[in-house]
Amino acid sequence: MSENLRVKLAKSKVEQPSEQHSPWPPGIWNAALEAYRSGWRPAEPRFPVVISENGPLNSPEKLQKLADLPSVPEVSKTRVAEFMAVYDEDEVQNAEEVQIADVTWRQLLLLEERVEQDEKILVWFPDSRTNKLITRNTCVVKSIKEEFLNMDATQEGKEHRKVEDSVTDKKVSSP
C-alpha cells in the first residue's frame, strides 16, 4: 500500500503542468523586443590590452596593425587591481598605473594568435553596461610572433585572403 501511495504522489508531481517563471514581467520583454526591432543593440563587450613603453606592444598603432583595428585605438590610463578587490579610491590611487586600449572579442582572439602573452594582470575597467569600474583580466604581450614582427596591414590582408582562397579552391574529387 505504501508502494502504491509513493507511485501516486510521484505521478502527481510529474504530471502537474509546469509554470514558466521569468524574472521580468511581460511588459519588459515587449519593450526589449520593440527596441531590438527599432535597431537598438547592447554595447559590444570590450577587452583591455596593456600598452607598455618598454614592451613589444609599445604603441596604439602597433596594436591597430596586430589586431586589424579599423583605426588607431584610444589609450587610457588605469590602475592594477588585486584579486577580489572592491573599489576603494584610496587603495586604487596607490596601485601601479598602466596604459590600456580596448578591443572587441574577435580582435582580441586575432591578437592572441599573433603574440605570446605574459601573465595576465587585473585592472580597473569600465563595465560596458553600467560604466562602473570593475576588475578585468588584461592581455599583456610578452613578445610578438616572428611572422608578425614587421607586419604591414596591407600585407596581412593579402596573406589572409590567400589562405581563405586556397581553402575554398580545394575541390572534392568524387570516387
TIRO-2110 file (N, C-alpha, C; in Angstrom, 1 decimal):
// TIRO-2110
0.8, -1.2, 0.0, N, 1, A
0.0, 0.0, 0.0, CA, 1, A
0.9, 1.3, 0.0, C, 1, A
1.9, 1.3, 0.8, N, 2, A
2.8, 2.4, 0.8, CA, 2, A
3.5, 2.6, -0.5, C, 2, A
3.8, 1.5, -1.2, N, 3, A
4.4, 1.5, -2.5, CA, 3, A
3.4, 2.2, -3.5, C, 3, A
2.2, 1.9, -3.5, N, 4, A
1.2, 2.5, -4.3, CA, 4, A
1.0, 4.0, -4.0, C, 4, A
1.1, 4.4, -2.8, N, 5, A
1.0, 5.8, -2.4, CA, 5, A
2.2, 6.6, -3.0, C, 5, A
3.4, 6.0, -2.9, N, 6, A
4.6, 6.7, -3.4, CA, 6, A
4.5, 6.9, -4.9, C, 6, A
4.0, 5.9, -5.7, N, 7, A
3.8, 6.0, -7.1, CA, 7, A
2.8, 7.1, -7.4, C, 7, A
1.7, 7.1, -6.7, N, 8, A
0.7, 8.1, -6.9, CA, 8, A
1.2, 9.6, -6.7, C, 8, A
1.9, 9.7, -5.6, N, 9, A
2.5, 11.0, -5.3, CA, 9, A
3.5, 11.5, -6.3, C, 9, A
4.3, 10.5, -6.8, N, 10, A
5.4, 10.8, -7.8, CA, 10, A
4.7, 11.2, -9.1, C, 10, A
3.7, 10.5, -9.5, N, 11, A
3.0, 10.8, -10.7, CA, 11, A
2.3, 12.2, -10.6, C, 11, A
1.7, 12.5, -9.5, N, 12, A
1.1, 13.8, -9.4, CA, 12, A
2.1, 15.0, -9.5, C, 12, A
3.3, 14.8, -9.0, N, 13, A
4.3, 15.8, -9.1, CA, 13, A
4.8, 16.0, -10.5, C, 13, A
5.0, 14.8, -11.2, N, 14, A
5.5, 14.9, -12.6, CA, 14, A
4.4, 15.4, -13.6, C, 14, A
3.2, 15.0, -13.4, N, 15, A
2.1, 15.3, -14.3, CA, 15, A
1.6, 16.7, -14.2, C, 15, A
2.0, 17.5, -13.1, N, 16, A
1.5, 18.8, -13.0, CA, 16, A
2.1, 19.7, -14.0, C, 16, A
1.2, 20.6, -14.6, N, 17, A
1.8, 21.5, -15.6, CA, 17, A
2.8, 22.4, -15.0, C, 17, A
3.9, 22.5, -15.6, N, 18, A
5.0, 23.4, -15.0, CA, 18, A
4.7, 24.9, -15.4, C, 18, A
4.9, 25.8, -14.5, N, 19, A
4.7, 27.2, -14.8, CA, 19, A
6.0, 27.8, -15.2, C, 19, A
6.0, 28.5, -16.3, N, 20, A
7.2, 29.2, -16.7, CA, 20, A
7.3, 30.5, -15.9, C, 20, A
8.5, 30.7, -15.2, N, 21, A
8.7, 31.9, -14.5, CA, 21, A
9.8, 32.7, -15.1, C, 21, A
9.6, 33.9, -15.2, N, 22, A
10.5, 34.9, -15.7, CA, 22, A
10.8, 35.9, -14.7, C, 22, A
12.1, 36.3, -14.6, N, 23, A
12.4, 37.4, -13.6, CA, 23, A
11.8, 38.7, -14.0, C, 23, A
11.4, 38.9, -15.3, N, 24, A
10.9, 40.2, -15.8, CA, 24, A
9.4, 40.0, -16.2, C, 24, A
8.6, 41.0, -15.9, N, 25, A
7.2, 41.0, -16.3, CA, 25, A
7.1, 41.1, -17.9, C, 25, A
6.0, 40.7, -18.4, N, 26, A
5.8, 40.7, -19.9, CA, 26, A
6.0, 42.0, -20.6, C, 26, A
5.7, 43.1, -19.9, N, 27, A
5.9, 44.5, -20.4, CA, 27, A
7.4, 44.7, -20.7, C, 27, A
8.3, 44.2, -19.9, N, 28, A
9.7, 44.4, -20.1, CA, 28, A
10.2, 43.7, -21.4, C, 28, A
9.7, 42.5, -21.5, N, 29, A
10.0, 41.7, -22.7, CA, 29, A
9.5, 42.4, -24.0, C, 29, A
8.3, 42.9, -24.0, N, 30, A
7.7, 43.6, -25.1, CA, 30, A
8.6, 44.8, -25.5, C, 30, A
9.0, 45.6, -24.4, N, 31, A
9.8, 46.8, -24.7, CA, 31, A
11.1, 46.4, -25.3, C, 31, A
11.7, 45.4, -24.8, N, 32, A
13.0, 44.9, -25.3, CA, 32, A
12.9, 44.5, -26.7, C, 32, A
11.9, 43.7, -27.0, N, 33, A
11.7, 43.3, -28.4, CA, 33, A
11.5, 44.5, -29.3, C, 33, A
10.7, 45.4, -28.9, N, 34, A
10.4, 46.6, -29.7, CA, 34, A
11.7, 47.4, -30.0, C, 34, A
12.5, 47.6, -28.9, N, 35, A
13.8, 48.3, -29.0, CA, 35, A
14.7, 47.6, -30.0, C, 35, A
14.8, 46.2, -29.9, N, 36, A
15.6, 45.5, -30.9, CA, 36, A
15.2, 45.6, -32.3, C, 36, A
13.9, 45.6, -32.5, N, 37, A
13.3, 45.8, -33.9, CA, 37, A
13.6, 47.2, -34.4, C, 37, A
13.7, 48.2, -33.5, N, 38, A
14.0, 49.5, -34.0, CA, 38, A
15.5, 49.8, -34.2, C, 38, A
16.3, 48.8, -34.0, N, 39, A
17.7, 48.9, -34.3, CA, 39, A
18.6, 49.0, -33.1, C, 39, A
18.1, 49.1, -31.9, N, 40, A
18.9, 49.2, -30.7, CA, 40, A
19.7, 47.9, -30.5, C, 40, A
21.0, 48.0, -30.1, N, 41, A
21.8, 46.9, -29.8, CA, 41, A
22.5, 47.2, -28.5, C, 41, A
22.8, 46.2, -27.7, N, 42, A
23.6, 46.4, -26.5, CA, 42, A
25.0, 46.8, -26.8, C, 42, A
25.7, 47.4, -25.9, N, 43, A
27.1, 47.8, -26.2, CA, 43, A
27.9, 46.5, -26.3, C, 43, A
28.8, 46.4, -27.3, N, 44, A
29.6, 45.3, -27.5, CA, 44, A
30.7, 45.2, -26.4, C, 44, A
30.9, 44.0, -25.8, N, 45, A
31.9, 43.9, -24.7, CA, 45, A
33.2, 44.3, -25.3, C, 45, A
34.0, 44.9, -24.4, N, 46, A
35.4, 45.4, -24.8, CA, 46, A
36.4, 44.7, -23.8, C, 46, A
37.6, 44.5, -24.3, N, 47, A
38.6, 43.8, -23.5, CA, 47, A
39.9, 44.6, -23.5, C, 47, A
40.4, 44.8, -22.3, N, 48, A
41.6, 45.7, -22.2, CA, 48, A
42.9, 45.0, -22.6, C, 48, A
43.8, 45.7, -23.3, N, 49, A
45.1, 45.2, -23.7, CA, 49, A
46.1, 46.3, -23.2, C, 49, A
47.2, 45.8, -22.5, N, 50, A
48.2, 46.7, -22.0, CA, 50, A
49.1, 47.2, -23.0, C, 50, A
49.3, 48.5, -23.1, N, 51, A
50.3, 49.1, -24.0, CA, 51, A
51.4, 49.6, -23.1, C, 51, A
52.6, 49.0, -23.3, N, 52, A
53.7, 49.3, -22.4, CA, 52, A
54.9, 49.9, -23.2, C, 52, A
55.4, 51.1, -22.7, N, 53, A
56.5, 51.7, -23.4, CA, 53, A
57.7, 50.8, -23.5, C, 53, A
57.9, 49.9, -22.5, N, 54, A
59.1, 49.1, -22.5, CA, 54, A
58.8, 47.7, -23.1, C, 54, A
57.6, 47.4, -23.5, N, 55, A
57.3, 46.1, -24.0, CA, 55, A
57.2, 46.1, -25.5, C, 55, A
56.9, 44.9, -26.1, N, 56, A
56.8, 44.8, -27.5, CA, 56, A
55.6, 45.5, -28.1, C, 56, A
54.5, 45.6, -27.4, N, 57, A
53.3, 46.3, -27.8, CA, 57, A
53.4, 47.7, -27.2, C, 57, A
54.2, 48.6, -27.8, N, 58, A
54.5, 49.9, -27.2, CA, 58, A
53.8, 51.1, -27.8, C, 58, A
52.8, 50.8, -28.7, N, 59, A
52.1, 52.0, -29.3, CA, 59, A
50.7, 51.5, -29.7, C, 59, A
49.8, 52.4, -29.7, N, 60, A
48.4, 52.1, -30.2, CA, 60, A
48.4, 51.7, -31.7, C, 60, A
49.4, 52.3, -32.4, N, 61, A
49.5, 52.0, -33.9, CA, 61, A
49.9, 50.5, -34.1, C, 61, A
50.8, 50.0, -33.2, N, 62, A
51.2, 48.6, -33.3, CA, 62, A
50.0, 47.7, -33.0, C, 62, A
49.2, 48.1, -32.0, N, 63, A
48.0, 47.3, -31.7, CA, 63, A
47.0, 47.3, -32.8, C, 63, A
46.9, 48.5, -33.5, N, 64, A
46.0, 48.6, -34.6, CA, 64, A
46.4, 47.6, -35.7, C, 64, A
47.7, 47.4, -36.0, N, 65, A
48.1, 46.5, -37.1, CA, 65, A
47.9, 45.1, -36.6, C, 65, A
48.3, 44.8, -35.4, N, 66, A
48.3, 43.4, -34.9, CA, 66, A
46.9, 42.8, -34.8, C, 66, A
45.9, 43.7, -34.4, N, 67, A
44.6, 43.3, -34.2, CA, 67, A
43.6, 43.6, -35.3, C, 67, A
44.2, 44.2, -36.4, N, 68, A
43.4, 44.6, -37.5, CA, 68, A
42.2, 45.6, -37.1, C, 68, A
42.6, 46.6, -36.4, N, 69, A
41.6, 47.6, -36.0, CA, 69, A
41.4, 48.5, -37.1, C, 69, A
40.2, 49.0, -37.3, N, 70, A
39.9, 50.0, -38.3, CA, 70, A
40.5, 51.4, -38.1, C, 70, A
40.8, 51.7, -36.9, N, 71, A
41.5, 53.0, -36.6, CA, 71, A
42.4, 52.8, -35.4, C, 71, A
43.2, 53.8, -35.2, N, 72, A
44.1, 53.8, -34.0, CA, 72, A
43.3, 53.8, -32.7, C, 72, A
43.5, 52.9, -31.8, N, 73, A
42.6, 52.9, -30.6, CA, 73, A
43.0, 54.0, -29.6, C, 73, A
42.1, 54.4, -28.9, N, 74, A
42.3, 55.4, -27.8, CA, 74, A
43.0, 54.7, -26.6, C, 74, A
44.0, 55.4, -26.1, N, 75, A
44.7, 54.8, -25.0, CA, 75, A
44.3, 55.6, -23.7, C, 75, A
44.1, 54.8, -22.7, N, 76, A
43.7, 55.4, -21.4, CA, 76, A
44.6, 54.8, -20.3, C, 76, A
44.6, 55.5, -19.2, N, 77, A
45.4, 55.0, -18.0, CA, 77, A
44.4, 54.5, -17.0, C, 77, A
44.9, 53.4, -16.4, N, 78, A
44.1, 52.8, -15.3, CA, 78, A
45.1, 52.3, -14.3, C, 78, A
44.6, 51.6, -13.3, N, 79, A
45.4, 51.1, -12.2, CA, 79, A
45.3, 49.6, -12.1, C, 79, A
46.3, 48.9, -11.6, N, 80, A
46.3, 47.5, -11.4, CA, 80, A
45.4, 47.2, -10.2, C, 80, A
44.7, 46.1, -10.3, N, 81, A
43.8, 45.8, -9.2, CA, 81, A
44.2, 44.4, -8.5, C, 81, A
43.8, 44.2, -7.3, N, 82, A
44.1, 43.0, -6.6, CA, 82, A
42.9, 42.0, -6.9, C, 82, A
43.2, 40.7, -6.8, N, 83, A
42.2, 39.7, -6.9, CA, 83, A
41.1, 39.9, -5.9, C, 83, A
39.8, 39.9, -6.3, N, 84, A
38.6, 40.1, -5.5, CA, 84, A
38.6, 41.5, -4.8, C, 84, A
39.2, 42.4, -5.5, N, 85, A
39.2, 43.8, -5.0, CA, 85, A
37.8, 44.5, -5.0, C, 85, A
37.6, 45.3, -4.1, N, 86, A
36.4, 46.2, -4.1, CA, 86, A
36.9, 47.6, -4.3, C, 86, A
36.3, 48.3, -5.1, N, 87, A
36.8, 49.6, -5.5, CA, 87, A
36.8, 50.6, -4.3, C, 87, A
38.0, 51.0, -4.0, N, 88, A
38.3, 52.0, -2.9, CA, 88, A
39.2, 53.0, -3.4, C, 88, A
38.8, 54.3, -3.5, N, 89, A
39.5, 55.4, -4.1, CA, 89, A
40.9, 55.5, -3.6, C, 89, A
41.1, 55.4, -2.2, N, 90, A
42.4, 55.5, -1.6, CA, 90, A
43.4, 54.4, -2.1, C, 90, A
42.9, 53.1, -2.0, N, 91, A
43.7, 52.0, -2.4, CA, 91, A
44.0, 52.0, -3.9, C, 91, A
43.1, 52.4, -4.7, N, 92, A
43.3, 52.5, -6.2, CA, 92, A
44.4, 53.5, -6.5, C, 92, A
44.4, 54.6, -5.8, N, 93, A
45.4, 55.7, -6.1, CA, 93, A
46.9, 55.2, -5.8, C, 93, A
47.0, 54.2, -4.9, N, 94, A
48.3, 53.7, -4.5, CA, 94, A
48.8, 52.6, -5.4, C, 94, A
47.9, 52.1, -6.3, N, 95, A
48.3, 50.9, -7.2, CA, 95, A
49.1, 51.4, -8.4, C, 95, A
49.8, 50.5, -9.0, N, 96, A
50.6, 50.8, -10.2, CA, 96, A
49.7, 51.2, -11.3, C, 96, A
50.1, 52.2, -12.1, N, 97, A
49.4, 52.7, -13.2, CA, 97, A
49.9, 52.1, -14.5, C, 97, A
48.9, 51.7, -15.4, N, 98, A
49.2, 51.1, -16.7, CA, 98, A
48.4, 51.8, -17.8, C, 98, A
48.9, 51.7, -19.0, N, 99, A
48.2, 52.2, -20.1, CA, 99, A
47.5, 51.1, -20.8, C, 99, A
46.2, 51.3, -21.2, N, 100, A
45.4, 50.2, -21.9, CA, 100, A
44.7, 50.8, -23.1, C, 100, A
44.4, 49.9, -24.0, N, 101, A
43.4, 50.2, -25.1, CA, 101, A
42.5, 49.0, -25.0, C, 101, A
41.3, 49.2, -25.5, N, 102, A
40.3, 48.1, -25.5, CA, 102, A
40.0, 47.7, -26.9, C, 102, A
39.7, 46.4, -27.0, N, 103, A
39.4, 45.8, -28.3, CA, 103, A
38.1, 44.9, -28.2, C, 103, A
37.6, 44.5, -29.3, N, 104, A
36.4, 43.6, -29.3, CA, 104, A
36.9, 42.1, -29.1, C, 104, A
36.0, 41.2, -28.9, N, 105, A
36.3, 39.8, -28.7, CA, 105, A
37.1, 39.3, -29.9, C, 105, A
36.6, 39.5, -31.1, N, 106, A
37.2, 39.0, -32.3, CA, 106, A
38.6, 39.6, -32.4, C, 106, A
38.8, 40.8, -32.2, N, 107, A
40.1, 41.5, -32.3, CA, 107, A
41.0, 40.9, -31.2, C, 107, A
40.5, 40.6, -30.0, N, 108, A
41.4, 40.0, -29.0, CA, 108, A
41.8, 38.6, -29.4, C, 108, A
40.9, 37.8, -30.0, N, 109, A
41.3, 36.5, -30.4, CA, 109, A
42.4, 36.5, -31.5, C, 109, A
42.3, 37.5, -32.5, N, 110, A
43.3, 37.7, -33.5, CA, 110, A
44.6, 38.1, -32.9, C, 110, A
44.6, 39.0, -32.0, N, 111, A
45.8, 39.5, -31.3, CA, 111, A
46.5, 38.3, -30.6, C, 111, A
45.7, 37.5, -29.9, N, 112, A
46.2, 36.4, -29.1, CA, 112, A
46.9, 35.3, -30.0, C, 112, A
46.4, 35.2, -31.3, N, 113, A
47.0, 34.3, -32.3, CA, 113, A
48.4, 34.8, -32.7, C, 113, A
48.6, 36.1, -32.6, N, 114, A
49.8, 36.7, -33.2, CA, 114, A
50.9, 37.1, -32.2, C, 114, A
50.6, 36.9, -30.9, N, 115, A
51.6, 37.3, -29.9, CA, 115, A
51.7, 36.2, -28.8, C, 115, A
52.8, 36.2, -28.1, N, 116, A
52.9, 35.4, -26.9, CA, 116, A
52.5, 36.3, -25.7, C, 116, A
51.8, 35.7, -24.8, N, 117, A
51.3, 36.5, -23.7, CA, 117, A
52.1, 36.3, -22.4, C, 117, A
52.2, 37.3, -21.6, N, 118, A
52.7, 37.2, -20.3, CA, 118, A
51.6, 36.9, -19.4, C, 118, A
51.9, 36.8, -18.1, N, 119, A
50.8, 36.5, -17.1, CA, 119, A
49.8, 37.7, -17.2, C, 119, A
48.5, 37.4, -17.1, N, 120, A
47.5, 38.4, -17.1, CA, 120, A
47.5, 39.2, -15.8, C, 120, A
47.2, 40.4, -15.9, N, 121, A
47.0, 41.2, -14.7, CA, 121, A
45.6, 41.7, -14.6, C, 121, A
45.1, 42.0, -13.4, N, 122, A
43.8, 42.6, -13.3, CA, 122, A
43.9, 44.1, -13.3, C, 122, A
43.0, 44.8, -13.9, N, 123, A
43.0, 46.3, -13.9, CA, 123, A
41.6, 46.7, -13.7, C, 123, A
41.4, 48.0, -13.3, N, 124, A
40.1, 48.6, -13.2, CA, 124, A
39.7, 49.0, -14.6, C, 124, A
38.5, 48.6, -15.0, N, 125, A
38.0, 48.8, -16.4, CA, 125, A
36.5, 49.1, -16.3, C, 125, A
36.0, 50.0, -17.1, N, 126, A
34.6, 50.3, -17.1, CA, 126, A
33.7, 49.2, -17.7, C, 126, A
32.7, 48.8, -17.0, N, 127, A
31.8, 47.8, -17.5, CA, 127, A
31.0, 48.4, -18.6, C, 127, A
30.8, 47.7, -19.7, N, 128, A
30.2, 48.2, -20.9, CA, 128, A
28.7, 48.5, -20.7, C, 128, A
28.0, 47.8, -19.7, N, 129, A
26.6, 48.1, -19.5, CA, 129, A
26.4, 49.2, -18.4, C, 129, A
27.1, 49.1, -17.4, N, 130, A
26.9, 50.1, -16.3, CA, 130, A
27.8, 51.2, -16.2, C, 130, A
29.0, 51.1, -16.9, N, 131, A
30.1, 52.1, -16.9, CA, 131, A
30.7, 52.2, -15.5, C, 131, A
30.4, 51.3, -14.6, N, 132, A
31.1, 51.3, -13.3, CA, 132, A
32.4, 50.6, -13.4, C, 132, A
33.4, 50.9, -12.6, N, 133, A
34.7, 50.3, -12.7, CA, 133, A
34.6, 48.9, -12.1, C, 133, A
35.1, 47.9, -12.8, N, 134, A
35.1, 46.5, -12.3, CA, 134, A
36.5, 46.0, -12.6, C, 134, A
36.9, 44.9, -12.0, N, 135, A
38.2, 44.3, -12.3, CA, 135, A
38.1, 43.4, -13.5, C, 135, A
39.1, 43.5, -14.4, N, 136, A
39.1, 42.7, -15.7, CA, 136, A
40.5, 42.2, -15.9, C, 136, A
40.6, 41.0, -16.4, N, 137, A
41.9, 40.5, -16.9, CA, 137, A
42.3, 41.2, -18.1, C, 137, A
43.6, 41.4, -18.3, N, 138, A
44.1, 42.1, -19.5, CA, 138, A
45.0, 41.2, -20.3, C, 138, A
45.2, 41.5, -21.5, N, 139, A
46.1, 40.9, -22.4, CA, 139, A
47.4, 41.6, -22.2, C, 139, A
48.5, 41.0, -21.7, N, 140, A
49.8, 41.6, -21.6, CA, 140, A
50.7, 40.8, -22.6, C, 140, A
51.2, 41.6, -23.6, N, 141, A
52.0, 41.0, -24.6, CA, 141, A
53.5, 40.8, -24.1, C, 141, A
54.0, 39.6, -24.2, N, 142, A
55.4, 39.3, -23.8, CA, 142, A
56.3, 39.4, -25.1, C, 142, A
55.8, 38.9, -26.2, N, 143, A
56.5, 39.0, -27.4, CA, 143, A
55.6, 38.9, -28.6, C, 143, A
56.0, 39.4, -29.8, N, 144, A
55.2, 39.2, -31.0, CA, 144, A
55.8, 38.1, -31.8, C, 144, A
55.0, 37.2, -32.3, N, 145, A
55.4, 36.0, -33.0, CA, 145, A
56.2, 36.5, -34.3, C, 145, A
57.3, 35.8, -34.6, N, 146, A
58.2, 36.2, -35.6, CA, 146, A
57.5, 36.6, -37.0, C, 146, A
56.6, 35.8, -37.4, N, 147, A
55.9, 36.0, -38.7, CA, 147, A
55.1, 37.3, -38.7, C, 147, A
54.9, 37.9, -37.5, N, 148, A
54.1, 39.2, -37.5, CA, 148, A
54.9, 40.4, -37.0, C, 148, A
56.2, 40.2, -36.8, N, 149, A
57.0, 41.3, -36.3, CA, 149, A
57.0, 42.5, -37.2, C, 149, A
57.2, 42.4, -38.5, N, 150, A
57.3, 43.5, -39.4, CA, 150, A
56.0, 43.6, -40.2, C, 150, A
54.9, 43.3, -39.6, N, 151, A
53.6, 43.2, -40.3, CA, 151, A
53.1, 44.6, -40.8, C, 151, A
52.7, 44.6, -42.0, N, 152, A
52.1, 45.8, -42.6, CA, 152, A
50.6, 45.4, -42.8, C, 152, A
49.7, 46.3, -42.6, N, 153, A
48.3, 46.0, -42.6, CA, 153, A
47.9, 45.4, -44.0, C, 153, A
48.5, 46.0, -45.1, N, 154, A
48.1, 45.6, -46.4, CA, 154, A
48.7, 44.2, -46.7, C, 154, A
49.9, 43.9, -46.2, N, 155, A
50.5, 42.6, -46.4, CA, 155, A
49.6, 41.5, -45.7, C, 155, A
49.2, 41.8, -44.5, N, 156, A
48.5, 40.9, -43.7, CA, 156, A
47.2, 40.6, -44.4, C, 156, A
46.5, 41.6, -45.0, N, 157, A
45.2, 41.4, -45.6, CA, 157, A
45.4, 40.4, -46.8, C, 157, A
46.5, 40.6, -47.6, N, 158, A
46.7, 39.8, -48.8, CA, 158, A
47.0, 38.3, -48.3, C, 158, A
47.8, 38.1, -47.3, N, 159, A
48.1, 36.8, -46.8, CA, 159, A
46.8, 36.1, -46.3, C, 159, A
46.0, 36.9, -45.6, N, 160, A
44.8, 36.3, -45.0, CA, 160, A
43.8, 35.9, -46.2, C, 160, A
43.7, 36.7, -47.2, N, 161, A
42.9, 36.4, -48.4, CA, 161, A
43.5, 35.1, -49.1, C, 161, A
44.8, 35.1, -49.2, N, 162, A
45.4, 33.9, -49.9, CA, 162, A
45.1, 32.6, -49.1, C, 162, A
45.1, 32.6, -47.8, N, 163, A
44.7, 31.4, -47.1, CA, 163, A
43.3, 31.1, -47.3, C, 163, A
42.4, 32.1, -47.2, N, 164, A
41.0, 31.8, -47.5, CA, 164, A
40.7, 31.3, -48.9, C, 164, A
41.4, 31.9, -49.9, N, 165, A
41.2, 31.4, -51.3, CA, 165, A
41.7, 30.0, -51.4, C, 165, A
42.8, 29.7, -50.9, N, 166, A
43.4, 28.3, -51.0, CA, 166, A
42.5, 27.3, -50.4, C, 166, A
41.8, 27.6, -49.3, N, 167, A
40.9, 26.7, -48.7, CA, 167, A
39.6, 26.5, -49.5, C, 167, A
39.1, 27.6, -50.1, N, 168, A
37.9, 27.5, -50.9, CA, 168, A
38.2, 26.9, -52.3, C, 168, A
39.4, 27.0, -52.8, N, 169, A
39.8, 26.5, -54.1, CA, 169, A
39.9, 25.0, -54.2, C, 169, A
40.0, 24.3, -53.0, N, 170, A
40.2, 22.9, -53.0, CA, 170, A
38.9, 22.3, -53.4, C, 170, A
39.0, 21.3, -54.3, N, 171, A
37.8, 20.7, -54.8, CA, 171, A
37.8, 19.2, -54.3, C, 171, A
36.6, 18.8, -54.0, N, 172, A
36.5, 17.4, -53.5, CA, 172, A
36.3, 16.5, -54.8, C, 172, A
37.1, 15.5, -54.9, N, 173, A
37.0, 14.6, -56.0, CA, 173, A
36.1, 13.5, -55.6, C, 173, A
35.2, 13.1, -56.5, N, 174, A
34.3, 12.0, -56.2, CA, 174, A
34.9, 10.7, -56.7, C, 174, A
34.7, 9.6, -56.0, N, 175, A
35.3, 8.4, -56.4, CA, 175, A
34.7, 7.8, -57.7, C, 175, A
END
